[in-house]
Amino acid sequence: GAVVSQHPSWVICKSGTSVKIECRSLDFQATTMFWYRQFPKQSLMLMATSNEGSKATYEQGVEKDKFLINHASLTLSTLTVTSAHPEDSSFYICSARAGLAGGIGTDTQYFGPGTRLTVL
Amino acid sequence: AQSVTQPDIHITVSEGASLELRCNYSYGATPYLFWYVQSPGQGLQLLLKYFSGDTLVQGIKGFEAEFKRSQSSFNLRKPSVHWSDAAEYFCAVAPYSSASKIIFGSGTRLSIRP
């Protein structure tokens, strides 16, 4: 159990277009999802915390109008990179919190496999 | 503010040799502490975590970590590495619970010498 998926696993887009990345908890309900980005050979940096049914909380320095986060259900959160530019190219990783009522019986966090975004 | 320091950017060890990856954290209380492994182009896999209890924590793949409060350290160890252990290793902290936001260290890349 406790599987988190991301779709797509990789995407290439042209500069100026928007890209949507999905994060799904497959076998548990996630009240909270987190979005991280990772530049090559660097660590993961938290971008935002997303709670189901409410607005996301963004970390300092992250543009909320550029990185739109929606968490409309207990199993799905989406990250939309709007008007993408080459500097947005990165590895985006989500994680999902399985609360005690989420069906797993433990309050912990599980990571997705990541989505590699390349903006030309 | 909470922070995690991994002083070693890159370590190379011979297959079969022992391994120790260093991690120091900065936080007022004892946070949740984690070690994750990431293979190239892949997501994160949790090796082990600590919050309380026995300061020597056993994880998956033969890894263990020891929490030392006096040194604010949580070093990862393995008695005998295998070529498949080559990867990036991240130490991380979460201040409130294992489900709160996680702060990652800069990572240590492990290479295995045949």
Contacts between the chains, C-beta under 8 A, distances in Angstrom:
chain1	res1	chain2	res2	distance
A	6	B	43	7.9
A	32	B	99	7.0
A	34	B	101	6.1
A	34	B	102	7.5
A	41	B	109	7.9
A	42	B	106	7.3
A	42	B	107	7.6
A	43	B	90	6.5
A	43	B	104	4.7
A	43	B	105	6.4
A	43	B	106	4.8
A	43	B	107	5.2
A	44	B	44	7.7
A	44	B	90	7.2
A	44	B	104	4.7
A	45	B	104	7.8
A	46	B	101	5.5
A	46	B	102	7.3
A	46	B	103	7.4
A	49	B	101	5.9
A	93	B	43	6.0
A	93	B	44	7.0
A	95	B	102	7.6
A	97	B	99	4.2
A	98	B	99	7.5
A	99	B	99	6.9
A	107	B	97	6.3
A	107	B	98	6.7
A	107	B	99	4.7
A	108	B	98	4.5
A	108	B	99	5.8
A	109	B	94	7.8
A	109	B	98	6.2
A	109	B	99	5.2
A	109	B	102	6.7
A	111	B	36	7.8
A	111	B	43	5.1
A	111	B	44	4.3
A	111	B	45	7.9
A	111	B	46	7.9
A	112	B	43	5.8
A	113	B	42	6.4
A	113	B	43	3.9
A	114	B	41	7.8
A	114	B	42	7.0
A	114	B	43	4.7
A	116	B	41	7.2
